Amino acid sequence: MVGLWRAAVFAALFPCLAAAQDVTLTSRDGALAISGQLQGYDGEFFRIESAYGALTIDASGVICDGPACPDLTAPKAVIRLVGEADAGAALIPPLLAAFAASRGLIYAAPSGPDAAALLTDPATNKVLAEISFRPLPPDAARAELKAGRAELMIASAAEPDLGAKAVALDALVAIVATDNPLPGISTIDLAKVLTGEVQNWREVGGPDMPLVLHGLTPDSDLQRALSARLGRDPAATVTHADLRDLAAAVAKDPWAVALTGRAAVGAARVLPLSDSCGFALLPSPLAVKAEDYPLTLPVYLLTPRRRLPLMARELLEFMALPAAQQAIAAGGYIDRGPETQPMTADGLRLINAIQGAGEETTLADLKRLVDLMDGADRLSLTFRFEDGTSRMEASSLENLADLARLIEVGVFRDTELILAGFSDGSGAAAANLELSQIRAMGVLSALKDAAPAAAEGALPRVEAFGEALPMACDETAAGRRLNRRVEVWLKPSFKPDPATDTLPSGN
């Protein structure tokens, strides 16, 4: 039984964080010894703070001596998460429960606000992990992570000196009370509301009543993300500690308005958005995953630039699995799993194609587009590019890796894949058509490199449409960014299988 328990422990690879005390790690041949304060042990590596700085040392090559040396047969995980309160409260419990279930462990929720969740081995009733979450403002959470007092940080923005893994998606939406009469608002008017330029509902098509802007405290993740998009701090006159209180306050006041996460609308009403050309902007799951919705907000797990305990690394790897994606959806957020939707289900795209067609877009162009859309599904994986270039954005590179994996494992068997290239409307239509072709071909070339094991004929073909299907208004930089894209379309393809097809015998 002890041997089985040891195997389970080391398979889980949990860190064991002892009190910071002096230890000496001596190589097994006695030639080298390093002393310092033990910071952690994960069943495979020691981490110590020494005269040479922070060191990570393979436990198999040294002998540990000192009062803080761990019991090598029974490490217990202590994983500490810090960061954004609302996302952490919604996502961590279902994710940890799913993580424990995937390993056959028993999950026990925290017994109180300051307690840790417990993961227990059902065979021995031993607690194998304590995983805690502490909500902290971004600066404080970052300090904990860099000081080694936390392993993972939940945030709404990546940071240049920290590793980042996008685990979920949310969307910023405007909310009002259900009895607010305004039917919708443009993104331009919403920006004016958020910056304090508009202070009366009459200025945005509503009644002559004072507008009350609600928001979060300035040190919150969402307020920082909003400030980055606006280029200045929001002019909220009423602030709240969390999104739950924010939504509840707005729902009670017919003249209040706020920007919040799609997962935290509460009893308030989402105020529909449109861009400056009148294009409707809907935060549907596919639109958010494809970044067609301009106010998409990712949720990241940030990691320090040091070797993480093995359990923390396994937890990060788990985030890409279907069980984790289901847990994310259960927490009210949008998962990052690929999603499909019939092209004809989104009538707005066809309306936009007709309304947004420039003088150089012909009826023949639109007919070719509609003929190809007929019977096709759109995959949420979408590729976007920096202005005037064929260089993919960082999130598109992640999409490329995801698509390559799906192709290699045969997910799209009996399906024809199409890379449909589009451009914004700046410049001549012929040049835009050529640029959309070049971008789509670039995605195909990168996909060939990323999926070397793909079966013959499994890679997509390329179709280019230039500026023929705008997603948003070309009058703004944000709209042009949305329009520069390569989409992935799926069409049924029932190709004969040479291994099973036989000619009639004639008998």
N, C-alpha and C positions, 0 to 999 in steps of 0.2 A: 504494500500500500504506500509506503514511504517513497519507493522508487517511482510509482505512478504519479504521486503528487509532485515529486521533483520534476518529472517530465512535463507535467501540466504547467508548472510554474515557469520553467524555462521556455516552453512553447509560447506562453503568453508574453514572456520577455518584459516583465514589469520592472521599473526602476525601484531601488531601495534607497531612500534618502535618509541618511543617518544625521545625527546632530553634527555640526561642523566641529570636528576634533582632529587632533594630530594623528596621522598615520604615516607609516613608512612602507613604500612599495619597493621590494627588492627583486631584481631579476633572478630567475631560478638558478643561474650559474653564479650568482653572488657578485657579478662584475659591476653592477650599477644599482644604486639606491636613491630614491627620491622621496623626500618628506614634504608633507603639506597637510592642509585641512581637507578632509573628505567632503565633497559636495554631493556625490551620488554614486550609486551602483545599480546597473540595470540587468544584472545577471550575466553580462558579457564584458562590460567595460567599467572601470573606475573613472570618476571625474574628480580631480583634486585641484585645489588652489595652492600653488607652490611658489617658490622664489622665482621661478621662470614664467609665472603666469598660470592661467588655467590650462590644465593638461588632461587629455583623455587617453587612458592606458588600457590595453588589452589585458583582462584579468587572467587569461590563460598563461601569460608569460611572466607573471610576478607573484610574489608572496606578500600578503598584507600583514602588517604587524602594528598593533596599536589598539586603544580602547574603542575606536569607532569602526574597526573592521567589521563588515557585515557577516552574518551567518550565510555562507555561500549556498547553503542548501535550501534556504527559505526566504528569498527576497520578496518583499511586498511592494506593490506599485503605489506611488503617491504622485498622481498627475494633477498639476494645478493649472487651471485655465482662468484667465482674467479678460476683462474687456467689456464690450457693449452690452448693456443690461438687458434690453428687450430681446435682441437676437439670442443671447445666451440663455435667458429664461425659457424661450420658446423652443430652441433647437437642441440644447444639450441633453435634457432628459430623454426624449425619444431616440436620439442618436446613441446614447450610452446603453439604453435598453436593447436596441437593435445590435449594437456591438457585442454585448454580453451574450445575447441569444445566438449570434453567429459562432461563438466559441463554446457554447454549452455551459455557460456560467449563469449564476443567479444574480439578478440585478435588484438592489434595494435602493430606493430613492432616498435622498438626504432626509434625515429625521428633523432637521431644523434649518433656519436660514444660514447658519455658519457651519453646518455639517457637510460631510462628503458623501457622495454616492458610493455604495459598496458593491464589489463584484466578488462573489463567493464560489468556491469549487464545491459542487453538490456532492462529490464523492467523499470529501474530507471535512466539509463544513468550515474550511479555512478561508478567511478573507484574503483574497489575492490582490485586491486593488482598492485604493481610496482615490476617488476622482472628484475634485472640488471645482467650483466656479465662484469667482468673486467679481461682481460688477465694479468696474473702475472707469473713470474718464480716460480718454486715449493717452494722455501724457503719463498718468500714473501707471496705467497698464503697461505701457512701453518700458517704463523704468523697471518694473518688476521683472519683465521678460529679459531685459538686458543684464540685470543684476543676478540672474540665475534663480530668482525666487518664483518663477513660473515657467512652464514649458510651452504653453500655447496662448495666443491672444486672439480674441474675436474682434473683428473690426470691419468697417464699411469702406475702407480704403487701404490699398497696399502702401508700403513704405520702402524707400530705396535701399535701406540697410538691413531689411528683414526679409526672410523668405515669405512667400504668400501662396496659399492654395485657395482658390475660389471653391466654396462648398455649397453655396445656395445663392438664390437670387431673390431680390425684392424689387418693387417699383415704387417710386415716389408718386403719390397721388394727392390732388387737392381734395379737401373734405369741408363740408358745411353741414349745418343742421338739416334734418329732413324737411322742415317747413321753410327753408330758404328758397325763394322763388326763382333764382337764377338757373337757367337750363344748362349752361355750360360756359366755358371761358377759354380764350386763346392763350397760348403759352406766352405771348408777348404781354398781354394784360396781366397774366399771373405773375410774371417777373416784376412788373410794376407794383403789383400788390405786395409782393414779398420784400421789395426794397423800400416800401413806404411812399412811393410816388402816387399811389392811388389810396385814398382814405375814405372814399364814399362809394357805396355800391352803384350809384348812378353812373359813375365814370366807366363802369364795365358792363353796362346794360341792365343793371338791377334798379331797385327802388332808391329813393332819396333817403338813405339811412347811413349812419356812420359805420364804417367797416372796422372790425376788431380782429387784428392779426395775432394768432396764437403760435407758439413755437416751443422748442426745448431750450434748456439752459445752454449757454454758448460753448461749454466744454464737451457737449455730447457729440457722438460720432455723426448722427444725422445732421445736426446743425453745421458741423464742419464740412460734410459732403455738400450740403446746400450752399454754404458760403463759397466753396470752390467753384460750383457751377454758376453762381450769380456774379462772382468776382468781387463780392462785398458781403458783409454780414447781413442777415435778414433783419428787418425792422420790427420784429415781434414786440408787441406791447404787453402781452401776457405770456409768461413762460411756465413750463411744467417740468417735473423731474423725469417723467417717462412718457412713453407713447400712449399708455393706457389712460392716464390722467388727461393727456392732451385731447384724445378722441372724446372722452366723456364730457369735457368742458365745452368743446365745440358743438357736440350734439345737443346741448342744453340752450345754446344761444343762437337765435336765428340770424344774427348779423356777424357771427364769428366765421373765420376761415383759417385753415392751416394746411401745411404740407406734411404728410406722414407716410409711413410705409404701407404698402398694399396689405400686409399681414396684420396691420393694427388699426383698421378703420373703426372697429367697434360699432357703436350705435349711430355713428355719423353717416352722411351720404357722400359717396364719391361724386365730385363735380367733373363732368366729362371735359376732356381737353381737346383742343384743335390747334393746328399750327397757323401761321400767318396767312396761308393760302386757303384755310378752311378744311384741310385734311384732318379727319378724325384720328385721334391718337388713343388707341385702346390698349390697356395693360393686360391683355390676355396672356396666358402662360407661354404660348408659342411666340407672340410678339416680344415678350420680355426675354425669352431664351435667344431669339434671333437678333436681339437689340434693335428691333424695329421701333420699339417704344423708347423715346429719347431719354426718359428719366429712369432708366433701369439702374438698380443699385445692388451691387454684388455684396455678398457676405464672405469674408475671408477668414481663414485661420492663419495667423502670422507666426513665424518661427524665428528663433534667434540664429545667428550665424555661428552655431556650434553644433556638435553632434548631439542629437536628441536621444533620450532613452528609447530603447527598442519598442516599448509599448506605445509611446507617443508616435513613433514612425508607423507602426501598424495601424493606429487609429487614423492617421492621415491617409494611409492606403485604403482603409475601409470606406472612406468618404466617396470613392468612385464606384462602389458596388451598388447593385440595385436595392439591397436592403437599406442602405444609408439614404438613397434617394427617396424611398418610400417614407422613411422616418422624417426627412426634411419636409416633405409634403404634409405629413401628419402634424408638423409643427406650424403649419400655416404659411410656409414660405414656398417658393417655386424651386423645384429641384433642377439639377443641371443635366438630367437625362435627355437624350434626343427625343423629339416629339414630332409627329406628322399631322398634317391637316390637309384635307382635300383642297385643291386650288380654287375650286368653284364655291367653297364654303365661305370665302372671304370676298363678298361682293364689292367691298370698299376698294380692293386692289384694282378691280376692273373699272370701277367708276373713276378712280384716280388716273388710270391709264388713259381714259378718254378725256377727262377734264384737263389733265396735265400735259397732254400731247402738244408739242410745239408745232410750228408751221412746217418743220422739216420731217415730222413723223407722219408717214403716209398711212392710208387705210390698209394697204398691203402689209405694212409693218405690224399694225395692230392685229390683222387677221392671222399672220404667222404666229404671233404671240399667243393669241387665244386658242388657235388650233393645237399648239403644243401644251397649253395649260389644261385642255380638255382631257379628263381622265387621269390627270397627274395629282400626286400628293406633294406637298412641300415638307422637307425635313427642316427642323429648327436650326441645324448647324448652318451658319452663314458666315461668309468671309467679307471683311471690310478692309479698306485701304486708306493709307495716308493721302492727303490732298495732292493731286497731280502726279502720283506715283503708282507703281504696282507692288509696293511694299505692304505686306499684311500687318494689321495691328496685332498687339500681343494676344488679345483674346481669340483672334482668328487662328493664331498658331495652335492654341489649345484645341480649337474645333477641328483643325487639320489632323491632329494626333487622334482625336476621338473618331473621326470618319475613317481614318486609315485602319484602326483596330476593328471597326465594324465590318469593313470590307474584307479584311483578312480572315475573320472568323465566319464569313459567309452569311451575314445577316440579310444581305440584299439578294439572295438567290432568287431567281425567277423575276428579277426586277431590273429595269434599265435605269441607270443613274445619269442624270443630266446636270452639268454645271452651267447654270444660266447666268450670263454676265450682264451687268447693268452699270450705267454711269449716271452722273448728275447731268444737268442740262446746260452747264457752262460751256460755251464754245460751239463750234459747228457740229451738226448731227453726225456727219461722216466720221469726223475725228473721234467723237464720243463712242460711236459704234466700234471703231478700231480699238480704242482704249479698253472697252469692255471685253472685247475678244482677247486682247493681250492679257488682261487680268485673269480671265477664266482659264486661259492656257497656262498661266503661271501657277494657278492653284492645281491644275492637273499635273504639271511637272513636279511640284512639291509633293503631291499625293503619291505619285509613282515612287519617289524616294522614300516616303514614310511608310509605304505598304509593299515592301519587296516580296512578301509572300502571297500577294493577291493572286487569285486564280486568273487564268487568261480570259479576257473579256469582262472581268469584274469591274474595271475602272470606268469612270463616267465618260460620256462624250460631251463636247462643248457646244453651246449655243450662245450667241451674243445678240443683245437687243438694244444696246446703247441707252438712250434716255427714254425708252418707250414705256417703262412701268415705274413712275416715280412713287416713292413711299412717303415723301414729305416735300415741303416747299423748298425750291431751289434758291429762294431769296435770302436764306439764312445759312450760315456755315454749318449749323447743326443739321439742317435739312439736306444740304449737299452731302454731308458725311453719310447720312442714312441711305441716300440714293446710290452711292458708290459701293457696289456689293456684288458678290457672286453667290447665288442661291443654289441649293441642292434640291432637284426635283426627282421624284420617283414615278416611273410608269411601269405597269405590268408588262412582263416580257416572258412569254412561254416558249422558250427555245427547246428544241428536241435534244434529249440526252443521248449522245452516241453510244453510251454504254448499255442503254436499255432499249433503244429503238431498233426494230428489226423489220426487214422487208417481208411482205406477204409471201407465203410459200407457194401460192398458186394452186394448192390442193382443194 
